[in-house]
Amino acid sequence: MPWLPRFLRSSRQKTLDAALKEAAQVPPALPPQPDGPDAPPESWAAALGLPVEALAGVGPPFLPGEAEVARQVSAHFDAHRPGPASFPAVALNVLELLRDPKLDAGALARAIELDMALSAGVLALANSAVFRGVSKVETLREGVARLGLTEVARLAAALSTRSLYRGMRAELELFGGIWDRLFHHAATVARAGAELTQARRLGDPDRVFLGGMLHDVGKSLALRSLGALVVEGRVDRPGPEAVERILHQLHVQIGAEAHREWGLPEGLTAIATRHHLPDLGGGAGQEELHVVRLCSAMDLSRVAPGASWEAPAEAVDSARALGLGPTRVGALRAALAEHAEWVRMLFGAAQ
Protein backbone atom coordinates (compact mmCIF):
# COMPACT_ATOMS: atom_id res chain seq x y z
CA MET A 1 0.00 0.00 0.00
CA PRO A 2 2.24 2.79 -1.32
CA TRP A 3 -0.35 5.44 -0.41
CA LEU A 4 -0.12 4.72 3.38
CA PRO A 5 3.32 6.32 4.06
CA ARG A 6 2.26 9.41 2.12
CA PHE A 7 -0.95 9.60 4.15
CA LEU A 8 0.86 9.28 7.49
CA ARG A 9 3.45 11.91 6.50
CA SER A 10 0.64 14.21 5.43
CA SER A 11 -1.26 13.68 8.70
CA ARG A 12 1.82 14.34 10.81
CA GLN A 13 2.55 17.52 8.86
CA LYS A 14 -1.04 18.75 9.27
CA THR A 15 -0.84 18.09 13.03
CA LEU A 16 2.48 19.92 13.26
CA ASP A 17 1.16 22.84 11.21
CA ALA A 18 -1.92 23.11 13.49
CA ALA A 19 0.22 23.06 16.62
CA LEU A 20 2.50 25.77 15.25
CA LYS A 21 -0.47 27.90 14.28
CA GLU A 22 -2.02 27.52 17.75
CA ALA A 23 1.28 28.40 19.43
CA ALA A 24 1.57 31.51 17.29
CA GLN A 25 -1.81 32.70 18.62
CA VAL A 26 -0.70 32.48 22.29
CA PRO A 27 0.87 35.79 23.32
CA PRO A 28 4.39 35.47 24.67
CA ALA A 29 4.90 35.81 28.42
CA LEU A 30 5.39 39.43 29.40
CA PRO A 31 8.56 40.39 31.25
CA PRO A 32 8.15 41.47 34.89
CA GLN A 33 6.63 44.94 35.04
CA PRO A 34 8.89 47.48 36.78
CA ASP A 35 6.04 48.81 38.94
CA GLY A 36 3.88 45.77 39.63
CA PRO A 37 3.95 43.10 42.34
CA ASP A 38 6.09 40.97 39.99
CA ALA A 39 8.68 43.74 39.52
CA PRO A 40 12.33 42.73 39.20
CA PRO A 41 14.63 42.82 42.25
CA GLU A 42 16.30 46.05 41.13
CA SER A 43 12.98 47.93 41.33
CA TRP A 44 12.25 46.62 44.83
CA ALA A 45 15.74 47.45 46.06
CA ALA A 46 15.42 51.01 44.74
CA ALA A 47 12.03 51.42 46.44
CA LEU A 48 13.51 50.24 49.76
CA GLY A 49 16.63 52.38 49.37
CA LEU A 50 18.87 49.32 49.66
CA PRO A 51 21.42 47.52 47.49
CA VAL A 52 19.89 44.63 45.58
CA GLU A 53 22.11 42.19 47.53
CA ALA A 54 20.11 42.99 50.69
CA LEU A 55 17.08 41.18 49.25
CA ALA A 56 18.90 37.85 49.59
CA GLY A 57 18.22 37.86 53.34
CA VAL A 58 21.52 36.38 54.49
CA GLY A 59 22.20 37.03 58.16
CA PRO A 60 25.24 36.62 60.41
CA PRO A 61 25.39 33.64 62.76
CA PHE A 62 25.63 33.93 66.52
CA LEU A 63 29.11 34.67 67.78
CA PRO A 64 30.66 32.34 70.37
CA GLY A 65 28.87 32.72 73.71
CA GLU A 66 25.78 34.50 72.36
CA ALA A 67 23.79 31.28 72.06
CA GLU A 68 24.43 30.54 75.74
CA VAL A 69 23.33 34.05 76.74
CA ALA A 70 20.17 33.60 74.66
CA ARG A 71 19.48 30.29 76.41
CA GLN A 72 19.81 31.94 79.83
CA VAL A 73 17.56 34.83 78.80
CA SER A 74 14.89 32.39 77.65
CA ALA A 75 15.15 30.43 80.91
CA HIS A 76 14.91 33.63 82.96
CA PHE A 77 11.77 34.69 81.11
CA ASP A 78 10.20 31.26 81.69
CA ALA A 79 10.86 31.65 85.41
CA HIS A 80 9.50 35.23 85.54
CA ARG A 81 6.58 35.25 83.12
CA PRO A 82 4.39 38.36 83.14
CA GLY A 83 1.00 37.60 84.65
CA PRO A 84 -2.30 38.51 83.00
CA ALA A 85 -2.57 41.66 85.12
CA SER A 86 0.70 43.03 83.73
CA PHE A 87 -0.92 43.91 80.40
CA PRO A 88 -2.37 47.45 80.29
CA ALA A 89 -5.96 46.51 79.47
CA VAL A 90 -6.88 50.16 78.90
CA ALA A 91 -5.14 49.90 75.51
CA LEU A 92 -7.75 47.39 74.35
CA ASN A 93 -10.61 49.17 76.08
CA VAL A 94 -10.13 52.58 74.50
CA LEU A 95 -9.76 51.15 70.99
CA GLU A 96 -12.85 49.01 71.51
CA LEU A 97 -14.79 52.14 72.46
CA LEU A 98 -14.18 53.54 68.99
CA ARG A 99 -16.47 50.87 67.57
CA ASP A 100 -19.44 52.55 69.29
CA PRO A 101 -20.95 55.04 66.80
CA LYS A 102 -22.40 56.98 69.74
CA LEU A 103 -19.03 57.53 71.41
CA ASP A 104 -18.41 61.13 72.38
CA ALA A 105 -15.56 63.07 73.99
CA GLY A 106 -17.06 62.73 77.45
CA ALA A 107 -17.35 58.94 77.30
CA LEU A 108 -13.78 58.52 76.06
CA ALA A 109 -12.49 60.95 78.70
CA ARG A 110 -14.24 58.96 81.44
CA ALA A 111 -12.57 55.74 80.22
CA ILE A 112 -9.13 57.35 80.25
CA GLU A 113 -9.40 59.20 83.55
CA LEU A 114 -9.41 55.88 85.42
CA ASP A 115 -5.65 55.77 84.82
CA MET A 116 -3.92 58.81 86.31
CA ALA A 117 -0.66 58.38 84.39
CA LEU A 118 -2.55 57.95 81.13
CA SER A 119 -4.69 61.02 81.85
CA ALA A 120 -1.59 63.10 82.51
CA GLY A 121 0.01 61.82 79.31
CA VAL A 122 -3.00 62.71 77.14
CA LEU A 123 -3.19 66.20 78.67
CA ALA A 124 0.53 66.71 78.13
CA LEU A 125 0.21 65.73 74.48
CA ALA A 126 -2.84 67.95 74.00
CA ASN A 127 -0.77 70.88 75.27
CA SER A 128 2.38 69.92 73.36
CA ALA A 129 3.80 71.90 70.46
CA VAL A 130 2.31 69.34 68.08
CA PHE A 131 -1.31 69.99 69.09
CA ARG A 132 -1.20 73.23 71.07
CA GLY A 133 -4.07 75.62 70.41
CA VAL A 134 -4.71 79.18 71.49
CA SER A 135 -5.47 78.25 75.09
CA LYS A 136 -4.17 75.62 77.46
CA VAL A 137 -6.24 72.44 77.84
CA GLU A 138 -7.25 71.90 81.49
CA THR A 139 -9.52 68.84 81.35
CA LEU A 140 -9.50 65.48 79.62
CA ARG A 141 -12.76 66.30 77.86
CA GLU A 142 -11.15 69.41 76.37
CA GLY A 143 -8.12 67.37 75.42
CA VAL A 144 -10.25 64.76 73.63
CA ALA A 145 -12.17 67.51 71.83
CA ARG A 146 -8.92 69.09 70.65
CA LEU A 147 -7.20 65.90 69.53
CA GLY A 148 -10.18 63.97 68.16
CA LEU A 149 -11.58 60.62 69.26
CA THR A 150 -9.44 58.40 67.04
CA GLU A 151 -6.21 60.25 67.79
CA VAL A 152 -6.84 60.16 71.54
CA ALA A 153 -7.68 56.45 71.52
CA ARG A 154 -4.50 55.60 69.63
CA LEU A 155 -2.37 57.90 71.76
CA ALA A 156 -3.85 56.29 74.85
CA ALA A 157 -3.06 52.83 73.50
CA ALA A 158 0.53 53.88 72.76
CA LEU A 159 0.97 55.56 76.15
CA SER A 160 -0.43 52.61 78.07
CA THR A 161 1.63 50.00 76.21
CA ARG A 162 4.76 52.10 76.72
CA SER A 163 5.00 50.55 80.19
CA LEU A 164 5.91 47.29 78.43
CA TYR A 165 9.00 49.00 77.01
CA ARG A 166 10.51 49.78 80.38
CA GLY A 167 12.65 47.89 82.86
CA MET A 168 13.80 48.48 86.43
CA ARG A 169 16.06 51.46 87.03
CA ALA A 170 19.27 49.45 86.84
CA GLU A 171 18.12 47.76 83.62
CA LEU A 172 17.18 51.14 82.15
CA GLU A 173 20.65 52.45 82.90
CA LEU A 174 22.16 49.47 81.08
CA PHE A 175 19.94 49.48 77.99
CA GLY A 176 17.86 52.67 78.15
CA GLY A 177 18.56 53.65 74.56
CA ILE A 178 17.50 50.23 73.26
CA TRP A 179 14.16 50.35 75.10
CA ASP A 180 13.48 53.78 73.62
CA ARG A 181 14.26 52.56 70.10
CA LEU A 182 11.99 49.52 70.53
CA PHE A 183 9.10 51.75 71.59
CA HIS A 184 9.71 54.25 68.78
CA HIS A 185 9.79 51.43 66.23
CA ALA A 186 6.52 49.98 67.57
CA ALA A 187 4.76 53.37 67.57
CA THR A 188 6.00 54.21 64.06
CA VAL A 189 4.83 50.86 62.69
CA ALA A 190 1.48 51.25 64.48
CA ARG A 191 0.77 54.70 63.03
CA ALA A 192 1.96 53.87 59.52
CA GLY A 193 0.12 50.54 59.49
CA ALA A 194 -3.17 52.04 60.66
CA GLU A 195 -2.98 54.73 57.98
CA LEU A 196 -2.15 52.22 55.22
CA THR A 197 -4.96 49.91 56.36
CA GLN A 198 -7.50 52.70 56.32
CA ALA A 199 -6.37 54.14 52.99
CA ARG A 200 -6.47 50.79 51.15
CA ARG A 201 -9.24 49.12 53.19
CA LEU A 202 -7.06 46.23 54.28
CA GLY A 203 -8.79 45.45 57.58
CA ASP A 204 -9.36 47.13 60.91
CA PRO A 205 -7.02 50.15 61.38
CA ASP A 206 -7.33 50.07 65.17
CA ARG A 207 -6.47 46.39 65.38
CA VAL A 208 -3.49 47.03 63.10
CA PHE A 209 -2.46 49.93 65.35
CA LEU A 210 -2.41 47.74 68.45
CA GLY A 211 -0.84 44.89 66.48
CA GLY A 212 1.96 47.27 65.53
CA MET A 213 2.46 48.34 69.12
CA LEU A 214 2.72 44.71 70.28
CA HIS A 215 4.29 42.82 67.36
CA ASP A 216 7.84 43.07 68.80
CA VAL A 217 6.94 43.17 72.49
CA GLY A 218 8.95 39.97 72.94
CA LYS A 219 12.10 42.04 72.43
CA SER A 220 11.37 44.30 75.40
CA LEU A 221 10.51 41.32 77.60
CA ALA A 222 13.70 39.54 76.55
CA LEU A 223 15.62 42.74 77.28
CA ARG A 224 14.18 42.80 80.80
CA SER A 225 15.49 39.30 81.41
CA LEU A 226 18.86 40.12 79.87
CA GLY A 227 19.15 43.23 82.04
CA ALA A 228 18.29 41.25 85.17
CA LEU A 229 20.93 38.63 84.35
CA VAL A 230 23.58 41.30 83.83
CA VAL A 231 22.64 43.12 87.06
CA GLU A 232 22.83 39.83 88.96
CA GLY A 233 26.25 39.13 87.47
CA ARG A 234 25.14 35.91 85.80
CA VAL A 235 26.15 37.03 82.31
CA ASP A 236 28.50 39.70 81.00
CA ARG A 237 26.93 42.71 79.37
CA PRO A 238 26.83 42.06 75.60
CA GLY A 239 27.72 44.74 73.09
CA PRO A 240 24.94 46.56 71.19
CA GLU A 241 25.14 44.36 68.09
CA ALA A 242 25.10 41.19 70.17
CA VAL A 243 22.05 42.48 72.07
CA GLU A 244 20.24 43.06 68.76
CA ARG A 245 21.02 39.50 67.60
CA ILE A 246 19.92 37.96 70.89
CA LEU A 247 16.64 39.90 71.02
CA HIS A 248 15.90 39.10 67.40
CA GLN A 249 16.53 35.41 67.99
CA LEU A 250 14.19 35.22 71.00
CA HIS A 251 11.44 37.77 70.50
CA VAL A 252 8.91 35.71 68.55
CA GLN A 253 8.96 32.83 71.03
CA ILE A 254 8.84 35.12 74.07
CA GLY A 255 6.22 37.37 72.49
CA ALA A 256 4.00 34.37 71.77
CA GLU A 257 4.23 33.21 75.39
CA ALA A 258 3.42 36.72 76.66
CA HIS A 259 0.40 37.03 74.38
CA ARG A 260 -0.93 33.74 75.72
CA GLU A 261 -0.32 34.82 79.33
CA TRP A 262 -2.23 38.04 78.68
CA GLY A 263 -5.06 36.29 76.84
CA LEU A 264 -4.95 38.76 73.95
CA PRO A 265 -7.21 38.41 70.90
CA GLU A 266 -6.14 35.82 68.36
CA GLY A 267 -5.60 38.39 65.62
CA LEU A 268 -3.03 40.29 67.69
CA THR A 269 -1.26 37.09 68.67
CA ALA A 270 -1.08 35.97 65.03
CA ILE A 271 0.68 39.22 64.11
CA ALA A 272 3.25 38.78 66.90
CA THR A 273 3.93 35.11 66.21
CA ARG A 274 3.88 35.05 62.39
CA HIS A 275 5.43 38.30 61.20
CA HIS A 276 8.82 36.69 60.56
CA LEU A 277 7.58 33.54 58.84
CA PRO A 278 9.04 33.29 55.32
CA ASP A 279 6.80 33.35 52.25
CA LEU A 280 3.53 33.93 54.06
CA GLY A 281 1.62 34.26 50.82
CA GLY A 282 -1.65 36.13 50.35
CA GLY A 283 -5.21 35.14 51.03
CA ALA A 284 -8.19 36.63 52.80
CA GLY A 285 -7.73 37.30 56.49
CA GLN A 286 -3.99 37.91 56.33
CA GLU A 287 -4.05 41.54 55.22
CA GLU A 288 -3.53 42.97 58.71
CA LEU A 289 -0.60 40.65 59.37
CA HIS A 290 1.00 41.66 56.06
CA VAL A 291 0.48 45.38 56.76
CA VAL A 292 2.32 45.17 60.10
CA ARG A 293 5.00 42.91 58.61
CA LEU A 294 5.54 45.29 55.70
CA CYS A 295 5.72 48.44 57.84
CA SER A 296 7.95 46.79 60.44
CA ALA A 297 10.36 45.38 57.87
CA MET A 298 10.55 48.67 56.01
CA ASP A 299 11.13 50.70 59.18
CA LEU A 300 13.94 48.37 60.23
CA SER A 301 15.44 48.56 56.75
CA ARG A 302 15.18 52.35 56.90
CA VAL A 303 16.73 53.03 60.31
CA ALA A 304 18.86 49.95 60.97
CA PRO A 305 19.89 48.09 57.81
CA GLY A 306 21.29 44.72 58.83
CA ALA A 307 19.72 44.66 62.31
CA SER A 308 16.99 42.38 60.96
CA TRP A 309 18.51 40.56 58.02
CA GLU A 310 15.21 39.11 56.81
CA ALA A 311 13.54 42.54 56.68
CA PRO A 312 14.07 43.42 52.98
CA ALA A 313 12.81 40.03 51.74
CA GLU A 314 9.85 40.20 54.16
CA ALA A 315 8.95 43.69 52.92
CA VAL A 316 8.87 42.52 49.29
CA ASP A 317 6.89 39.38 50.13
CA SER A 318 4.23 41.32 52.05
CA ALA A 319 4.05 44.11 49.47
CA ARG A 320 3.35 41.51 46.79
CA ALA A 321 0.72 39.83 48.97
CA LEU A 322 -1.03 43.19 49.38
CA GLY A 323 -0.83 43.94 45.66
CA LEU A 324 1.60 46.84 46.08
CA GLY A 325 4.33 47.65 43.59
CA PRO A 326 7.67 49.43 44.07
CA THR A 327 6.22 52.93 43.54
CA ARG A 328 3.72 52.52 46.37
CA VAL A 329 6.41 50.95 48.53
CA GLY A 330 8.66 53.92 47.86
CA ALA A 331 5.82 56.24 48.93
CA LEU A 332 5.33 54.18 52.08
CA ARG A 333 9.04 54.54 52.85
CA ALA A 334 8.66 58.31 52.78
CA ALA A 335 5.49 58.07 54.92
CA LEU A 336 7.33 55.95 57.49
CA ALA A 337 9.94 58.68 57.90
CA GLU A 338 7.14 61.19 58.50
CA HIS A 339 5.45 58.94 61.05
CA ALA A 340 8.78 58.42 62.81
CA GLU A 341 9.20 62.19 63.07
CA TRP A 342 5.65 62.45 64.43
CA VAL A 343 6.46 59.84 67.10
CA ARG A 344 9.65 61.72 67.96
CA MET A 345 7.72 64.96 68.45
CA LEU A 346 5.06 63.26 70.56
CA PHE A 347 7.19 61.07 72.78
CA GLY A 348 10.67 62.58 72.61
CA ALA A 349 13.68 61.55 70.60
CA ALA A 350 14.96 57.99 70.88
CA GLN A 351 18.44 57.83 72.33
N, C-alpha and C positions, 0 to 999 in steps of 0.2 A: 504494500500500500504506500506508493511513493508520495501520495498527497498528505499522509499523516504528519511527517516531520515538518512540512511547510505549515500545516495548520497549527501545530504546537508552537513553532517559532512565532507565527503571527499572533497567537493568543498571548504568549509571554510579552511580546512587544506592546500589544494593546494594553495589557495590565501595567507594564512599566510606564507607558505614556500617560495613562490615567493617574498613576501615583505621582508622577512628576507634575502634572497639571494641578492636582489637588494641593501638592506642597507649595506650588507657586502662589496659590490663593491664600495661604496662611501668612499673615504678616510676620516679619521677623521680630524676635524679642527685642524690646526697647532697652537701651542701656540705662543704668540707674540714673534717675533724675537728680540734679544737683540740689533741689530744694524739697524733695519728698521724703517720706519715711525710709525709702530704699536708697537714699543718697550715698555716695561713695564716702569712704573714711575721711578723705581730705576735707570734705564739706563739714562733716561733724566736728573734726578737730578744730577747724577755723571757728565754728560757732561756739565751741567751748573755750577758745583761746588757749589751746594746748597743742603741743607737737603731736603729729599723727601716731608716733610710737606710744603715746600714753594710753591709746585705746586698747592696747594689747592686754592691759591689766596684770602686769607681772609685778609682784611685790617682793620685798626683802624678807628673808626668813628671820626667825628669832635669833638673837645673838646668844652666846653661851650664858646661862644663868637666868635669862628672861623667862624661859618656860617654867623654871622652878618658882620664880616670883609670881607668875600668873597662877600656878597651882595653889600657892599659899593664899593669894587674894581670893580665889574661888572658894577655898575652904573657909576663909574668914567670913565671907558673905553668907555661906551656908549656915554658919554658927550664929550669925547676927542678922537674920532676915528681918526686913521691915514688916511690922505688923499691919493689918488692915487699916488701923487708925492713923498710920503715918502718911497716908495719902490725903492731900488737901481736897476734900470732897466738894468744897465750894467751887472748884474749877468746873466740875461736871454740872453742878446745880445752876450756875449762872448761864452757862451755854444752853442748858435745857430750857431755861426760862424764855429764851429767844424764840422758841417754837410756839409760844402762846401769842396769837395775834392780838390779844387784848393787853399785852404787857405795856406798862407805861414807866416813866422815869421813877415814880414813887415806889412801885413794886420792886424794881431792880435795885433801887437804893436800899430798901428794907432788907433785901437778901444779902447785900454786901455789908451792911453796917453790923451784922452779927460777928464779923471778924475785924477787930480794931486795926490790926496791921494792914489789912487789905483796904479798909476805909481810908486810912492815912495815905496809902500809896495812890489810890485813885484821886484823892484830893490834891496830892502833890503833883500828879501828872496833869490834872485839869488846870493847875496854876503854873505849869511849866512854860518855858518859852515856846514849846511846840504848839500848845493849845491856848495860851494866855489871851484873854479878852480884855475889854476895857476895865472891868472891875474884877476884884479878887473873888473867887468862889469860896463860900463859907460852909456850905452844906453839901452832903452827898447828892441830894436831889438836884441842886444847881449844877453839880459836877456832871451828873448823868445827862442833864439837859444840854450842857455845853458840848460834851463829847459825842453824844449819840448812843443809843442803846447797844448797837452792835459793837462799836468801838470799846465801850465800857466793859461789856461782857468779855471780850477777848483780852483786854488789858487785865481784867480781874483774873482770868484764867492764867495768864502769863505771870502775874504777880504772885498768885497763890502757888503755882508750881515751881516758882523760883526757889522755894525752900528746899526742893529736892536737889538743887545745885549748890548746896552748901554743906560744909563739914564742921567739925568742932574747931575751936580757935587754932589749936596747934596744926591741924590738918590744913586749915585755910592758909596759915603762914607758909606751909610747905608748898602747896599747889594752888594758891589763890588765883593766879592768872589762868590756870587751866580750867577751873570751875567757871570763871567768868566767860571764857571762850565757849565752853559747852553750852552755857545758857544763851549766849548771843547767837550761836548757831541754831539752837532749837527755836528761838523766837523769830529769827530771820526765815527759817524754813516754814514755820507756822503761818506767818503773815503772807509770804509769797505763795504758799500752797493754797491758802484760803482764797486769795485773789484769783489765782489761776482756775481753781475749781468753780468759782462763781462765774467767771468770764466765759468759760467753755462748757459750763453745765456738766461737770464731771462727778457730781456727787453732792455731799453735804459739806459746805464750806466750814461750818463750825466743828464738825467731826474731824475734818482735815486739819483745822487749826490745832485742836487738842492732840491729834495724832502727831503733828509736827513737834509740839512741845514735849511729847513723851517718847518719840521714836528712838532716841539715843539715851534715855534715862539710865540704862544699864551702865553707861560710862561713868556717870556721876556716882552711882552706887559702888561701882568697882573702885573708883578713886577714894571713896570713904574708907573702904577696907584697906587699900594700899597705904593711905595716910596713917591709919591706925597701926598697921604693921611696922611702918617706919618709926613712928613715935615710940612704939614699944621696943624698938631695937631688934625686931625679928628679921627684918630685911634691910639692906642698904638702900638709900634713896636712889632710885634710877634717874638717869638723865632724861631731859624732855622728850627726846625721840623714842627712848625705850618706854616711857610712860604711854606715849601715843600708841605704840605697838601693842602693849599689854592691854590697854583699855579696848582697843579695836578687837583684839582677839576674844575678849570676855564679854563684851557688852550685850550681844544678842542673847546669850544664855542667861546672864544675870537679869537683863531686862524682862525676859519671858517669865522668870521666876517671880520677879517683883509684880508684874501685871497680874499673875495668878494670885499672889498674896493679897493684892488690893481688890481683887474681884472686878476688874475693869471690863467694860463692854468688849465683846469679841472682836469688833472691828478695830478698836484701838490696839488690842493685843496682836492682831494679825499684822498691823503696820510695824510694830516693834519687833516682831519675831521673823518677818519675811522680807524686810527691806534690803537685805544683802544676799538673798537667794539669786543665783545666776539664771538668766534666761527665764524670767517669770512668764513671759508671754502675755497676750491680751485676754479679752473675755469680759463679759459683764460681771460687775461686782468687784473688779480689781482696780477700778479707776482711781479711787482714793489712795490706795496703796502705791500705785504708780506715780501719782502726783507728789506724795511725800518723798518717795524714793528719788524721783527726778530732781526735786528742789534741793534735797539733802546732798545728793551726789554733785550737783552743780555748785552748790555753795562751798563744799569741801574742795572741789577742783579750783574754785575761784580764789579762796583765801589760803589754802594749804595744799598745793599740789604735792602729791606723794604721801600725804598723811593717811589717806584711804586709797590704796592702790587700785581697788576695784571701781572707784567712783566714776571715771570717764566711761567705762564700758556699761555700767549701770545706768548712767544718764542717757546714753544712746538707746539702750534696750527699752527703757521706760518711755522715752520720747516716741519711739516707733510704736509702742503699744498704745499710746494715746493719740496716734495719728499726727504727730507734730514733726515738721521738717526742720532743717538747720536754721532757716531764717527765724522761725518762731522761737527756737532754742536760743539763738543769739539775742533776741529781744528779751527773753526770760533772764538771760545772764545779766543784762543791763538792769532789769527790774530787781533782781536779787541784790545788786549793789545798792539800789535805792532803798530797799527794805532794810538792809543792814545799816545804812546810815540812819534810818528812822529809829531802829532799835537802839542805836548808839545814843541818839538824842533823848530817847525816852528813859533809858535805863543806865546811861553812863557808858563811857568807853570801856571796852574789854582791855585788860592789861596785856 
